[in-house]
Amino acid sequence: MQIADTSRQDVKDGLDFLLDNLKLLPLGRLYDGPDDIYPDILEARLRLLPQNS
Protein backbone atom coordinates (compact mmCIF):
# COMPACT_ATOMS: atom_id res chain seq x y z
CA MET A 1 0.00 0.00 0.00
CA GLN A 2 2.88 2.34 0.71
CA ILE A 3 4.33 1.99 -2.79
CA ALA A 4 1.04 2.47 -4.65
CA ASP A 5 0.93 5.22 -7.26
CA THR A 6 -1.57 7.53 -5.58
CA SER A 7 -1.36 10.02 -8.43
CA ARG A 8 -3.76 7.69 -10.27
CA GLN A 9 -7.36 8.21 -9.17
CA ASP A 10 -8.30 4.53 -9.59
CA VAL A 11 -5.42 3.49 -7.33
CA LYS A 12 -6.37 6.13 -4.77
CA ASP A 13 -10.01 4.95 -4.84
CA GLY A 14 -8.88 1.35 -4.36
CA LEU A 15 -6.69 2.28 -1.40
CA ASP A 16 -9.52 4.28 0.17
CA PHE A 17 -11.79 1.26 -0.18
CA LEU A 18 -9.18 -1.02 1.40
CA LEU A 19 -8.57 1.32 4.30
CA ASP A 20 -12.30 1.62 4.95
CA ASN A 21 -12.91 -2.14 4.85
CA LEU A 22 -9.70 -3.94 5.72
CA LYS A 23 -9.60 -5.56 9.11
CA LEU A 24 -6.36 -7.13 10.24
CA LEU A 25 -6.32 -9.71 12.95
CA PRO A 26 -3.11 -10.64 14.63
CA LEU A 27 -1.98 -14.20 14.24
CA GLY A 28 -0.82 -15.83 17.36
CA ARG A 29 -1.85 -17.31 20.59
CA LEU A 30 -3.32 -16.05 23.82
CA TYR A 31 -2.95 -18.35 26.75
CA ASP A 32 -5.06 -18.65 29.85
CA GLY A 33 -2.95 -21.09 31.80
CA PRO A 34 -2.17 -24.00 29.47
CA ASP A 35 -5.14 -23.27 27.15
CA ASP A 36 -4.92 -21.22 23.95
CA ILE A 37 -8.08 -19.09 24.11
CA TYR A 38 -7.38 -16.95 21.03
CA PRO A 39 -9.48 -19.08 18.61
CA ASP A 40 -12.44 -18.84 21.01
CA ILE A 41 -12.10 -15.05 21.18
CA LEU A 42 -12.09 -14.82 17.37
CA GLU A 43 -15.16 -17.04 17.07
CA ALA A 44 -17.04 -14.96 19.65
CA ARG A 45 -16.05 -11.78 17.80
CA LEU A 46 -17.30 -13.20 14.50
CA ARG A 47 -20.66 -14.02 16.06
CA LEU A 48 -21.05 -10.33 16.96
CA LEU A 49 -20.83 -9.20 13.32
CA PRO A 50 -24.20 -8.16 11.84
CA GLN A 51 -24.17 -10.74 9.04
CA ASN A 52 -23.74 -13.52 11.63
CA SER A 53 -26.57 -12.40 13.92
Wavefront OBJ file of the C-alpha trace (Angstrom):
o trace
v 0.000 0.000 0.000
v 2.881 2.341 0.713
v 4.334 1.993 -2.790
v 1.037 2.470 -4.650
v 0.932 5.223 -7.260
v -1.570 7.527 -5.584
v -1.359 10.021 -8.426
v -3.761 7.693 -10.273
v -7.361 8.208 -9.169
v -8.302 4.525 -9.587
v -5.421 3.486 -7.329
v -6.369 6.129 -4.773
v -10.005 4.951 -4.838
v -8.879 1.352 -4.357
v -6.691 2.283 -1.403
v -9.516 4.282 0.169
v -11.794 1.255 -0.179
v -9.182 -1.021 1.397
v -8.568 1.316 4.297
v -12.298 1.616 4.952
v -12.907 -2.142 4.848
v -9.700 -3.941 5.716
v -9.605 -5.564 9.111
v -6.361 -7.132 10.235
v -6.324 -9.713 12.952
v -3.107 -10.643 14.632
v -1.983 -14.202 14.239
v -0.823 -15.834 17.364
v -1.852 -17.308 20.587
v -3.322 -16.047 23.817
v -2.951 -18.347 26.750
v -5.062 -18.648 29.852
v -2.950 -21.088 31.797
v -2.173 -24.001 29.473
v -5.137 -23.274 27.147
v -4.922 -21.224 23.948
v -8.077 -19.087 24.107
v -7.383 -16.949 21.027
v -9.484 -19.078 18.614
v -12.444 -18.840 21.009
v -12.099 -15.053 21.185
v -12.090 -14.818 17.368
v -15.158 -17.040 17.067
v -17.037 -14.959 19.649
v -16.054 -11.784 17.803
v -17.297 -13.202 14.499
v -20.655 -14.021 16.064
v -21.049 -10.331 16.959
v -20.827 -9.201 13.317
v -24.196 -8.164 11.845
v -24.174 -10.741 9.036
v -23.741 -13.516 11.627
v -26.570 -12.398 13.922
l 1 2 3 4 5 6 7 8 9 10 11 12 13 14 15 16 17 18 19 20 21 22 23 24 25 26 27 28 29 30 31 32 33 34 35 36 37 38 39 40 41 42 43 44 45 46 47 48 49 50 51 52 53
